[in-house]
Structure formats: structure tokens, C-alpha cells
Amino acid sequence: MLVGSSVALAALAASLLNRVDPTECLIRGGIAFAVGHICGTLWNMFFTRPQRAETENNSLLHEQETSTESTQPDGSS
């Protein structure tokens, strides 16, 4: 979303500085936002690690910790 907004703002600024018709400025900004949003989504899809794997690893680690705690003697009689 941040990429799409940044690209749209840049397109609007460039259009306004070049004295383009306001309707065309909005159309260019909308197109730039859509392209930026799609590119940002694709970037996140290809270059971020899945969150599910980290959650499963954390739950497995927690299970291992609790199982080792239950097998260790606590020293009380």
C-alpha cells in the first residue's frame, strides 16, 4: 500500500508541475496507484517468508521445552 501511495503521489506531482488537466492528473494517479499496489503485492509475495512456518516452529519449540521440563527431576521429595 505504501508503494502504491508513493507512486501515485509522484505521478500527481509530476502531472501538476507539467500543468496537465486535473481529470487527467487523477486518472494518472489512479493508474499509478494500481500499478504500485500490484507491484508491492508481488514483491511481498516473492520476497517475504511465510508466517505460518515461524508459528509452527515456535509451537514445536514450546512443546519440546515443556516435554524436557516434565522429564527433568525437580529435586523435591
C-alpha positions as CSV (number, residue, x, y, z in Angstrom):
1,M,0.0,0.0,0.0
2,L,2.9,2.3,0.8
3,V,4.5,1.7,-2.6
4,G,1.2,2.4,-4.4
5,S,0.6,5.6,-2.5
6,S,4.1,6.9,-3.1
7,V,3.9,6.2,-6.8
8,A,0.5,7.8,-7.1
9,L,1.7,10.9,-5.2
10,A,4.8,11.2,-7.5
11,A,2.5,10.8,-10.6
12,L,0.2,13.5,-9.3
13,A,3.0,15.9,-8.5
14,A,4.6,15.4,-11.9
15,S,1.3,16.0,-13.7
16,L,0.5,19.1,-11.7
17,L,4.0,20.5,-12.3
18,N,3.5,20.0,-16.1
19,R,0.1,21.7,-16.0
20,V,-1.9,18.7,-17.1
21,D,-5.7,18.8,-17.0
22,P,-7.0,17.9,-13.4
23,T,-9.1,15.0,-14.7
24,E,-6.1,13.5,-16.4
25,C,-4.0,14.0,-13.3
26,L,-6.5,12.0,-11.3
27,I,-6.6,9.2,-13.9
28,R,-2.7,9.1,-14.0
29,G,-2.7,9.0,-10.2
30,G,-5.2,6.2,-10.1
31,I,-3.3,4.1,-12.6
32,A,0.0,4.8,-10.8
33,F,-1.6,3.7,-7.5
34,A,-2.9,0.5,-9.1
35,V,0.4,-0.4,-10.7
36,G,2.3,0.4,-7.5
37,H,-0.1,-1.6,-5.3
38,I,0.2,-4.6,-7.6
39,C,4.0,-4.4,-7.7
40,G,4.2,-4.1,-4.0
41,T,1.9,-7.1,-3.5
42,L,4.1,-9.1,-5.9
43,W,7.2,-8.0,-4.1
44,N,5.8,-9.2,-0.8
45,M,4.6,-12.4,-2.3
46,F,8.0,-13.3,-3.7
47,F,10.4,-11.9,-1.1
48,T,8.8,-12.5,2.4
49,R,9.0,-15.6,4.4
50,P,5.7,-17.3,5.3
51,Q,4.5,-16.5,8.8
52,R,2.9,-19.9,9.3
53,A,6.3,-21.7,9.3
54,E,7.5,-19.5,12.1
55,T,4.4,-20.1,14.2
56,E,4.8,-23.9,13.8
57,N,8.4,-23.7,14.7
58,N,7.6,-21.7,17.8
59,S,4.9,-24.1,18.9
60,L,7.2,-27.1,18.3
61,L,9.9,-25.4,20.4
62,H,7.4,-24.7,23.2
63,E,6.4,-28.4,23.1
64,Q,10.0,-29.5,23.3
65,E,10.6,-27.2,26.3
66,T,7.6,-28.4,28.2
67,S,8.5,-32.1,27.5
68,T,12.0,-31.7,28.8
69,E,10.8,-29.8,31.9
70,S,8.4,-32.7,32.7
71,T,11.2,-35.3,32.3
72,Q,13.7,-33.5,34.5
73,P,13.7,-34.2,38.2
74,D,12.6,-31.2,40.2
75,G,14.6,-32.1,43.3
76,S,11.7,-32.1,45.7
77,S,10.6,-35.3,47.6
